[in-house]
Amino acid sequence: MSEDFKLSDPKSYIDCGDNSCICCPKEEKTGMRTNGGCRCFKHGNFLALSSEENRKVRRAILYWRFRAQEAEEEVARLKDRLEAWENPGRVKLPQGSP
């Protein structure tokens, strides 16, 4: 994964433009959006899946989207700690940090 990857980067996620899109992060769902249901499955040729397989894929998308957000936050915390370690006079770690 590129160091420039950000979940909020428009090229980093799928978005069909619907208000209920399960692939688009919530914070990116702004402005005028359509209604009628997420079309990512239709556009991704997932229509041949059974309803159980469909639910599994949707759960996997939501799970990995959440994990990507957690990883992005952890990388930011680690960068802050590294900067504080390399430049102890410039950046202060929050109290209670190891």
mmCIF file of the C-alpha atoms, coordinates in Angstrom:
data_MODEL
# 
_entry.id   MODEL 
# 
loop_
_atom_site.group_PDB 
_atom_site.id 
_atom_site.type_symbol 
_atom_site.label_atom_id 
_atom_site.label_alt_id 
_atom_site.label_comp_id 
_atom_site.label_asym_id 
_atom_site.label_entity_id 
_atom_site.label_seq_id 
_atom_site.pdbx_PDB_ins_code 
_atom_site.Cartn_x 
_atom_site.Cartn_y 
_atom_site.Cartn_z 
_atom_site.occupancy 
_atom_site.B_iso_or_equiv 
_atom_site.pdbx_formal_charge 
_atom_site.auth_seq_id 
_atom_site.auth_comp_id 
_atom_site.auth_asym_id 
_atom_site.auth_atom_id 
_atom_site.pdbx_PDB_model_num 
ATOM 1  C CA . MET A 1 1  ? 0.000   0.000   0.000   1.00 0.00 ? 1  MET A CA 1 
ATOM 2  C CA . SER A 1 2  ? 1.321   3.395   -0.915  1.00 0.00 ? 2  SER A CA 1 
ATOM 3  C CA . GLU A 1 3  ? 2.312   5.775   1.856   1.00 0.00 ? 3  GLU A CA 1 
ATOM 4  C CA . ASP A 1 4  ? 0.001   8.342   0.255   1.00 0.00 ? 4  ASP A CA 1 
ATOM 5  C CA . PHE A 1 5  ? -3.070  6.116   0.697   1.00 0.00 ? 5  PHE A CA 1 
ATOM 6  C CA . LYS A 1 6  ? -5.867  7.781   2.646   1.00 0.00 ? 6  LYS A CA 1 
ATOM 7  C CA . LEU A 1 7  ? -9.316  6.347   3.166   1.00 0.00 ? 7  LEU A CA 1 
ATOM 8  C CA . SER A 1 8  ? -10.693 9.801   2.418   1.00 0.00 ? 8  SER A CA 1 
ATOM 9  C CA . ASP A 1 9  ? -8.871  9.931   -0.954  1.00 0.00 ? 9  ASP A CA 1 
ATOM 10 C CA . PRO A 1 10 ? -11.598 9.717   -3.638  1.00 0.00 ? 10 PRO A CA 1 
ATOM 11 C CA . LYS A 1 11 ? -9.506  7.204   -5.571  1.00 0.00 ? 11 LYS A CA 1 
ATOM 12 C CA . SER A 1 12 ? -9.164  4.933   -2.519  1.00 0.00 ? 12 SER A CA 1 
ATOM 13 C CA . TYR A 1 13 ? -12.758 3.734   -2.261  1.00 0.00 ? 13 TYR A CA 1 
ATOM 14 C CA . ILE A 1 14 ? -15.801 2.866   -4.359  1.00 0.00 ? 14 ILE A CA 1 
ATOM 15 C CA . ASP A 1 15 ? -18.794 5.183   -4.291  1.00 0.00 ? 15 ASP A CA 1 
ATOM 16 C CA . CYS A 1 16 ? -21.928 4.729   -6.402  1.00 0.00 ? 16 CYS A CA 1 
ATOM 17 C CA . GLY A 1 17 ? -23.260 8.132   -5.293  1.00 0.00 ? 17 GLY A CA 1 
ATOM 18 C CA . ASP A 1 18 ? -26.225 6.768   -3.354  1.00 0.00 ? 18 ASP A CA 1 
ATOM 19 C CA . ASN A 1 19 ? -27.024 7.981   0.153   1.00 0.00 ? 19 ASN A CA 1 
ATOM 20 C CA . SER A 1 20 ? -27.010 4.372   1.408   1.00 0.00 ? 20 SER A CA 1 
ATOM 21 C CA . CYS A 1 21 ? -23.753 3.338   -0.344  1.00 0.00 ? 21 CYS A CA 1 
ATOM 22 C CA . ILE A 1 22 ? -22.008 0.768   1.856   1.00 0.00 ? 22 ILE A CA 1 
ATOM 23 C CA . CYS A 1 23 ? -18.598 1.309   0.221   1.00 0.00 ? 23 CYS A CA 1 
ATOM 24 C CA . CYS A 1 24 ? -18.334 5.072   0.694   1.00 0.00 ? 24 CYS A CA 1 
ATOM 25 C CA . PRO A 1 25 ? -17.101 6.284   4.105   1.00 0.00 ? 25 PRO A CA 1 
ATOM 26 C CA . LYS A 1 26 ? -19.771 8.207   6.055   1.00 0.00 ? 26 LYS A CA 1 
ATOM 27 C CA . GLU A 1 27 ? -17.691 11.373  6.266   1.00 0.00 ? 27 GLU A CA 1 
ATOM 28 C CA . GLU A 1 28 ? -17.476 11.452  2.448   1.00 0.00 ? 28 GLU A CA 1 
ATOM 29 C CA . LYS A 1 29 ? -21.250 11.258  1.944   1.00 0.00 ? 29 LYS A CA 1 
ATOM 30 C CA . THR A 1 30 ? -21.823 14.961  1.438   1.00 0.00 ? 30 THR A CA 1 
ATOM 31 C CA . GLY A 1 31 ? -23.806 17.092  -0.968  1.00 0.00 ? 31 GLY A CA 1 
ATOM 32 C CA . MET A 1 32 ? -26.499 15.836  -3.306  1.00 0.00 ? 32 MET A CA 1 
ATOM 33 C CA . ARG A 1 33 ? -26.743 12.039  -3.302  1.00 0.00 ? 33 ARG A CA 1 
ATOM 34 C CA . THR A 1 34 ? -29.307 9.737   -4.848  1.00 0.00 ? 34 THR A CA 1 
ATOM 35 C CA . ASN A 1 35 ? -31.769 7.430   -3.100  1.00 0.00 ? 35 ASN A CA 1 
ATOM 36 C CA . GLY A 1 36 ? -32.848 3.974   -4.108  1.00 0.00 ? 36 GLY A CA 1 
ATOM 37 C CA . GLY A 1 37 ? -30.135 1.764   -2.712  1.00 0.00 ? 37 GLY A CA 1 
ATOM 38 C CA . CYS A 1 38 ? -26.447 1.108   -3.125  1.00 0.00 ? 38 CYS A CA 1 
ATOM 39 C CA . ARG A 1 39 ? -25.554 0.205   -6.716  1.00 0.00 ? 39 ARG A CA 1 
ATOM 40 C CA . CYS A 1 40 ? -21.983 -0.941  -6.016  1.00 0.00 ? 40 CYS A CA 1 
ATOM 41 C CA . PHE A 1 41 ? -23.013 -4.592  -6.107  1.00 0.00 ? 41 PHE A CA 1 
ATOM 42 C CA . LYS A 1 42 ? -24.776 -4.111  -9.439  1.00 0.00 ? 42 LYS A CA 1 
ATOM 43 C CA . HIS A 1 43 ? -21.802 -2.261  -10.924 1.00 0.00 ? 43 HIS A CA 1 
ATOM 44 C CA . GLY A 1 44 ? -19.381 -4.804  -9.455  1.00 0.00 ? 44 GLY A CA 1 
ATOM 45 C CA . ASN A 1 45 ? -21.195 -7.778  -11.040 1.00 0.00 ? 45 ASN A CA 1 
ATOM 46 C CA . PHE A 1 46 ? -22.153 -9.257  -7.662  1.00 0.00 ? 46 PHE A CA 1 
ATOM 47 C CA . LEU A 1 47 ? -25.777 -9.783  -8.692  1.00 0.00 ? 47 LEU A CA 1 
ATOM 48 C CA . ALA A 1 48 ? -25.221 -13.501 -9.291  1.00 0.00 ? 48 ALA A CA 1 
ATOM 49 C CA . LEU A 1 49 ? -24.522 -14.034 -5.568  1.00 0.00 ? 49 LEU A CA 1 
ATOM 50 C CA . SER A 1 50 ? -27.080 -15.668 -3.336  1.00 0.00 ? 50 SER A CA 1 
ATOM 51 C CA . SER A 1 51 ? -28.575 -13.466 -0.624  1.00 0.00 ? 51 SER A CA 1 
ATOM 52 C CA . GLU A 1 52 ? -26.386 -15.189 2.007   1.00 0.00 ? 52 GLU A CA 1 
ATOM 53 C CA . GLU A 1 53 ? -23.252 -14.596 -0.064  1.00 0.00 ? 53 GLU A CA 1 
ATOM 54 C CA . ASN A 1 54 ? -24.400 -11.027 -0.638  1.00 0.00 ? 54 ASN A CA 1 
ATOM 55 C CA . ARG A 1 55 ? -24.676 -10.448 3.135   1.00 0.00 ? 55 ARG A CA 1 
ATOM 56 C CA . LYS A 1 56 ? -21.208 -11.956 3.689   1.00 0.00 ? 56 LYS A CA 1 
ATOM 57 C CA . VAL A 1 57 ? -19.649 -9.655  1.090   1.00 0.00 ? 57 VAL A CA 1 
ATOM 58 C CA . ARG A 1 58 ? -21.388 -6.601  2.581   1.00 0.00 ? 58 ARG A CA 1 
ATOM 59 C CA . ARG A 1 59 ? -20.177 -7.542  6.079   1.00 0.00 ? 59 ARG A CA 1 
ATOM 60 C CA . ALA A 1 60 ? -16.645 -8.005  4.729   1.00 0.00 ? 60 ALA A CA 1 
ATOM 61 C CA . ILE A 1 61 ? -16.727 -4.575  3.057   1.00 0.00 ? 61 ILE A CA 1 
ATOM 62 C CA . LEU A 1 62 ? -17.860 -2.893  6.261   1.00 0.00 ? 62 LEU A CA 1 
ATOM 63 C CA . TYR A 1 63 ? -15.323 -4.827  8.368   1.00 0.00 ? 63 TYR A CA 1 
ATOM 64 C CA . TRP A 1 64 ? -12.343 -3.985  6.139   1.00 0.00 ? 64 TRP A CA 1 
ATOM 65 C CA . ARG A 1 65 ? -13.407 -0.369  5.775   1.00 0.00 ? 65 ARG A CA 1 
ATOM 66 C CA . PHE A 1 66 ? -13.438 -0.072  9.582   1.00 0.00 ? 66 PHE A CA 1 
ATOM 67 C CA . ARG A 1 67 ? -10.061 -1.830  9.859   1.00 0.00 ? 67 ARG A CA 1 
ATOM 68 C CA . ALA A 1 68 ? -8.559  0.533   7.252   1.00 0.00 ? 68 ALA A CA 1 
ATOM 69 C CA . GLN A 1 69 ? -9.737  3.536   9.308   1.00 0.00 ? 69 GLN A CA 1 
ATOM 70 C CA . GLU A 1 70 ? -8.217  2.039   12.459  1.00 0.00 ? 70 GLU A CA 1 
ATOM 71 C CA . ALA A 1 71 ? -4.925  1.409   10.665  1.00 0.00 ? 71 ALA A CA 1 
ATOM 72 C CA . GLU A 1 72 ? -4.837  4.958   9.301   1.00 0.00 ? 72 GLU A CA 1 
ATOM 73 C CA . GLU A 1 73 ? -5.373  6.355   12.808  1.00 0.00 ? 73 GLU A CA 1 
ATOM 74 C CA . GLU A 1 74 ? -2.645  4.100   14.236  1.00 0.00 ? 74 GLU A CA 1 
ATOM 75 C CA . VAL A 1 75 ? -0.178  5.219   11.550  1.00 0.00 ? 75 VAL A CA 1 
ATOM 76 C CA . ALA A 1 76 ? -0.889  8.865   12.427  1.00 0.00 ? 76 ALA A CA 1 
ATOM 77 C CA . ARG A 1 77 ? -0.313  8.145   16.148  1.00 0.00 ? 77 ARG A CA 1 
ATOM 78 C CA . LEU A 1 78 ? 2.939   6.321   15.419  1.00 0.00 ? 78 LEU A CA 1 
ATOM 79 C CA . LYS A 1 79 ? 4.184   9.138   13.176  1.00 0.00 ? 79 LYS A CA 1 
ATOM 80 C CA . ASP A 1 80 ? 3.505   11.614  15.989  1.00 0.00 ? 80 ASP A CA 1 
ATOM 81 C CA . ARG A 1 81 ? 5.397   9.444   18.470  1.00 0.00 ? 81 ARG A CA 1 
ATOM 82 C CA . LEU A 1 82 ? 8.332   9.033   16.076  1.00 0.00 ? 82 LEU A CA 1 
ATOM 83 C CA . GLU A 1 83 ? 8.505   12.765  15.505  1.00 0.00 ? 83 GLU A CA 1 
ATOM 84 C CA . ALA A 1 84 ? 8.422   13.351  19.264  1.00 0.00 ? 84 ALA A CA 1 
ATOM 85 C CA . TRP A 1 85 ? 11.218  10.828  19.748  1.00 0.00 ? 85 TRP A CA 1 
ATOM 86 C CA . GLU A 1 86 ? 13.347  12.349  16.984  1.00 0.00 ? 86 GLU A CA 1 
ATOM 87 C CA . ASN A 1 87 ? 12.666  15.963  18.092  1.00 0.00 ? 87 ASN A CA 1 
ATOM 88 C CA . PRO A 1 88 ? 12.007  15.859  21.833  1.00 0.00 ? 88 PRO A CA 1 
ATOM 89 C CA . GLY A 1 89 ? 11.993  19.656  22.188  1.00 0.00 ? 89 GLY A CA 1 
ATOM 90 C CA . ARG A 1 90 ? 9.383   20.303  19.502  1.00 0.00 ? 90 ARG A CA 1 
ATOM 91 C CA . VAL A 1 91 ? 6.548   17.857  20.067  1.00 0.00 ? 91 VAL A CA 1 
ATOM 92 C CA . LYS A 1 92 ? 5.145   16.704  23.392  1.00 0.00 ? 92 LYS A CA 1 
ATOM 93 C CA . LEU A 1 93 ? 3.408   13.400  23.799  1.00 0.00 ? 93 LEU A CA 1 
ATOM 94 C CA . PRO A 1 94 ? 0.105   13.394  25.686  1.00 0.00 ? 94 PRO A CA 1 
ATOM 95 C CA . GLN A 1 95 ? 0.480   12.488  29.358  1.00 0.00 ? 95 GLN A CA 1 
ATOM 96 C CA . GLY A 1 96 ? 0.226   8.785   30.025  1.00 0.00 ? 96 GLY A CA 1 
ATOM 97 C CA . SER A 1 97 ? 1.720   7.779   26.646  1.00 0.00 ? 97 SER A CA 1 
ATOM 98 C CA . PRO A 1 98 ? 4.308   5.021   26.839  1.00 0.00 ? 98 PRO A CA 1 
# 
